[in-house]
């Protein structure tokens, strides 16, 4: 199912949490809403879910305006970070609950629950209570409950933020596998850029209630459209160097030695003139012996992080970071 937002706006008294959002999500895509705390991503999700009302604007599922529909009439599955399972019910009863509410027969409910449990690899826990499960297992139950009634749309709000790092990776891959298997249009809210880069078809990067950039993960990483996107994405962060637009490319302004970066090797965000800021990913810099077309600098520190070395350089007060593989590993 396609989702379209038109001029979606949410105001709380003086604060505009979501500011005239226009967005189209294709059928079957997984889109991550990414951004710092307070950027409006969870509010946007709540409005799409029908848990909050928009101040202005419209939401369309395919061509139907769903603005006037209650949450339960919108045919969506939801997953929250705090699991929201019923502690007095077994896992089986928890997963079956949406079907029970829809009046499914017991025999059909059991079949459907088995299907969802198998997909999430939790068949062995069906008779247990949620309190006897680990955080990762509880979140699998929540996802199974969200997909059991075959909703048209799946919405996930920071679903992995309560889990440890290894489990987060395991479960995000699982969510992607299930989402692709079902072909279900999915919106996944996160503040974790690695999560967004690894599982989404597209990322919607938000800043102060507005869209900063909406593109594929690769495009957002390689071709950020503005300074916010350039600074937000990338770990370790991008280097920023002052520059000037010249006839055959960009001139890096480095005190007493200027280096020309030829046209064609630089992605330009829009029509640039005069003074510009040049972003260089740490992994795009290489160390070399002093020669032309190079930036000289003094190494001020070296850190080894797993397979990579982080090399800190200082050039006339400008700090640069170079990342290169550590060949001792």
C-alpha positions in Angstrom: 0.0 0.0 0.0 1.3 3.5 -0.9 1.3 6.2 1.7 1.1 9.9 0.8 1.4 12.8 3.2 0.3 16.3 2.0 1.3 19.4 4.0 1.2 17.4 7.2 1.5 19.7 10.2 1.3 19.3 14.0 1.4 22.2 16.4 1.4 22.0 20.2 0.6 25.6 21.3 3.9 27.5 20.4 5.8 24.4 19.1 5.5 23.1 15.6 6.5 19.5 15.9 5.8 18.6 12.2 6.1 21.3 9.7 4.3 20.9 6.3 5.6 17.5 5.5 5.1 16.2 1.9 6.1 12.6 1.3 5.3 9.6 -0.9 6.2 6.1 0.2 6.0 3.4 -2.4 4.1 0.1 -1.9 6.3 -2.5 -0.2 9.1 -0.1 0.7 10.8 0.1 4.1 11.3 3.8 5.0 13.3 4.9 8.1 12.4 8.2 9.7 15.8 9.3 11.0 16.9 12.3 13.0 17.9 13.6 16.5 15.5 13.6 19.5 12.7 16.1 19.0 12.9 16.3 15.2 9.2 15.2 14.8 9.7 11.6 13.7 7.7 9.9 16.4 4.9 12.5 16.1 4.7 11.9 12.3 4.4 8.1 13.0 1.7 8.7 15.6 -0.3 10.8 13.1 0.0 8.2 10.4 -1.1 5.5 13.0 -4.2 7.6 14.0 -3.0 8.0 17.6 -2.7 11.7 17.2 -4.6 14.2 15.0 -2.8 16.5 12.5 -3.3 20.2 12.9 -3.3 20.5 9.1 -2.7 18.4 6.1 -3.9 15.0 4.7 -2.8 11.4 4.9 -3.6 9.0 2.0 -3.3 5.2 2.0 -3.3 4.5 -1.7 -6.0 7.0 -2.8 -8.1 6.9 0.4 -7.9 9.9 2.8 -7.6 8.3 6.2 -7.5 11.5 8.3 -11.0 10.9 9.7 -10.4 7.2 10.6 -9.7 5.9 14.1 -6.4 4.0 14.6 -8.2 0.6 14.6 -9.9 1.4 11.3 -6.6 2.0 9.5 -5.4 -1.6 9.0 -1.9 -1.1 10.5 0.4 -3.1 12.7 2.3 -1.2 15.4 5.5 -2.0 17.3 6.7 0.2 20.2 10.0 0.2 22.0 8.5 -0.9 25.3 6.9 -4.1 24.0 3.4 -3.3 25.4 2.6 -7.0 26.0 -0.2 -8.2 28.4 1.7 -9.8 31.3 -1.2 -12.0 32.4 -1.6 -13.6 28.9 0.6 -16.3 27.3 2.7 -15.5 24.2 0.0 -17.3 22.1 -2.8 -15.2 23.7 -0.9 -12.0 23.2 -0.2 -12.7 19.5 -3.9 -13.9 19.0 -5.3 -10.8 20.7 -5.9 -8.7 17.5 -7.6 -11.6 15.8 -9.8 -12.2 18.9 -10.8 -8.5 18.7 -11.8 -9.0 15.0 -13.9 -12.1 15.9 -11.8 -14.8 14.4 -12.7 -18.4 15.3 -10.4 -20.1 17.8 -9.2 -22.8 15.3 -8.3 -20.1 12.7 -6.6 -18.0 15.4 -4.3 -20.9 16.5 -3.3 -21.5 12.8 -2.5 -17.8 12.2 -0.6 -17.5 15.4 1.5 -20.5 14.5 2.4 -18.9 11.2 3.5 -15.6 12.7 5.4 -17.4 15.5 7.2 -19.6 13.0 8.2 -16.5 10.9 9.7 -14.9 14.1 11.2 -18.1 15.4 9.3 -18.1 18.7 7.2 -21.3 18.4 8.8 -22.8 21.5 7.7 -19.8 23.7 3.9 -19.8 22.8 2.9 -21.3 26.2 5.1 -18.9 28.3 4.2 -15.6 29.9 6.1 -12.5 28.6 7.8 -12.0 32.0 9.7 -15.3 31.4 11.2 -14.0 28.1 14.3 -11.9 27.4 13.9 -8.4 25.8 14.7 -9.7 22.4 12.2 -12.6 22.6 9.5 -10.1 23.9 10.1 -7.8 20.9 9.8 -10.8 18.5 6.4 -11.5 20.1 5.4 -7.9 19.6 6.4 -8.0 15.9 4.5 -11.3 15.5 1.4 -9.7 17.1 1.7 -6.7 14.7 1.8 -8.9 11.6 -0.6 -11.6 12.6 -3.7 -9.9 11.0 -1.8 -9.2 7.7 -2.0 -5.4 8.0 -1.4 -3.3 5.0 1.1 -1.1 6.8 3.7 -1.8 9.6 4.8 1.0 11.9 7.7 0.6 14.2 8.7 3.3 16.8 12.3 2.8 18.0 11.7 -0.9 18.3 15.3 -1.9 19.1 16.4 0.9 21.5 15.9 -1.2 24.7 18.1 -4.1 23.4 21.9 -4.6 23.5 24.1 -4.0 20.5 24.4 -7.6 19.2 20.6 -8.3 19.6 19.8 -5.0 17.8 21.7 -6.1 14.7 20.1 -9.6 14.8 16.6 -8.3 15.2 16.9 -5.5 12.6 18.0 -8.1 10.0 15.0 -10.2 11.1 12.6 -7.3 10.7 13.9 -6.6 7.2 13.6 -10.3 6.3 10.0 -10.5 7.5 9.1 -7.2 5.9 10.4 -8.4 2.5 8.8 -11.8 2.8 5.4 -10.1 3.5 6.0 -7.3 1.0 4.5 -4.9 3.6 4.9 -1.1 3.4 6.8 -0.2 6.6 7.9 2.9 8.4 10.6 2.5 11.0 11.5 5.4 13.4 15.0 5.5 14.7 17.7 7.9 15.8 20.4 5.3 15.0 22.0 6.0 11.6 23.6 2.6 11.3 20.1 1.0 11.7 18.6 3.3 9.0 21.5 2.8 6.6 21.4 -1.0 6.9 17.8 -1.9 6.4 15.9 0.9 4.6 14.9 1.3 1.0 14.8 5.0 1.7 15.6 7.3 4.6 13.6 10.4 5.5 16.0 12.6 7.5 14.2 15.1 9.6 15.3 18.3 11.3 13.0 20.5 13.4 9.8 19.0 11.9 10.9 19.5 8.3 12.4 17.1 5.7 16.2 17.6 5.4 16.6 14.9 2.8 14.6 11.9 1.4 16.6 9.5 -0.6 18.2 6.0 -0.7 20.7 5.3 2.1 23.6 5.2 -0.5 22.6 8.6 -2.0 22.2 10.2 1.4 25.7 9.0 2.5 27.5 9.8 -0.7 25.5 12.9 -1.8 24.1 14.8 1.1 22.0 17.7 0.0 22.8 20.1 2.8 25.0 20.6 5.8 22.6 19.0 8.3 22.6 15.7 6.3 26.3 15.9 5.8 27.0 16.3 9.5 24.3 13.9 10.8 25.3 10.9 8.7 28.6 9.2 9.0 30.5 7.7 11.9 33.2 8.9 12.3 31.9 12.3 11.0 32.8 14.0 7.8 35.7 16.4 7.6 34.8 20.0 6.5 37.2 22.2 4.6 36.6 25.7 3.4 36.7 26.0 -0.4 36.0 28.3 -3.3 34.2 27.5 -6.6 36.7 28.0 -9.5 36.5 27.3 -13.2 37.8 23.8 -13.2 36.4 22.5 -9.9 36.7 23.5 -6.2 39.8 25.1 -4.7 40.4 23.9 -1.1 41.5 27.0 0.9 44.2 25.6 3.2 46.1 28.6 4.5 49.2 28.9 2.4 48.6 25.9 0.1 45.5 25.6 -2.0 44.6 22.3 -3.6 42.3 22.1 -6.6 39.8 19.3 -6.6 38.9 18.8 -10.3 35.3 19.0 -11.5 33.7 15.5 -11.8 35.3 14.2 -8.6 33.1 16.4 -6.4 29.4 16.1 -5.8 27.9 19.6 -5.8 24.7 20.1 -3.8 22.9 22.5 -6.1 24.3 25.4 -8.0 27.3 26.6 -6.1 29.1 29.9 -6.4 31.9 31.7 -4.5 32.8 30.3 -1.1 31.7 26.8 -0.3 32.2 24.1 2.4 33.8 20.9 1.1 32.9 17.7 3.0 35.4 14.8 2.8 34.7 11.4 4.3 37.6 10.2 6.5 37.8 7.0 4.5 38.3 9.1 1.3 41.6 10.5 2.5 44.9 8.7 2.1 48.2 9.2 3.6 51.1 9.8 1.2 54.6 11.2 1.2 54.7 15.0 0.5 53.9 15.7 -3.1 51.8 18.1 -5.2 48.0 18.0 -4.9 48.3 16.9 -1.3 47.4 18.5 2.0 50.4 18.6 4.4 49.7 18.1 8.1 51.1 16.9 11.4 49.8 13.7 12.9 48.5 14.5 16.3 47.1 11.2 17.3 46.4 7.6 16.2 43.6 5.3 17.5 43.0 1.7 16.6 39.4 0.7 16.6 39.0 -3.0 15.6 40.1 -3.3 12.0 40.5 0.5 11.4 43.0 3.1 12.3 41.8 6.7 13.1 44.6 9.1 12.2 44.2 12.7 13.4 46.0 15.4 11.4 46.5 19.1 12.0 47.0 21.6 9.2 47.3 25.2 10.1 44.6 24.9 12.8 42.4 22.7 10.7 41.8 19.2 12.1 41.3 16.4 9.7 40.5 12.7 10.4 41.8 9.9 8.1 40.4 6.4 8.4 42.5 3.5 7.0 42.5 -0.2 7.5 44.9 -1.4 10.2 47.0 -4.0 8.3 48.2 -5.6 11.6 44.8 -7.3 11.9 
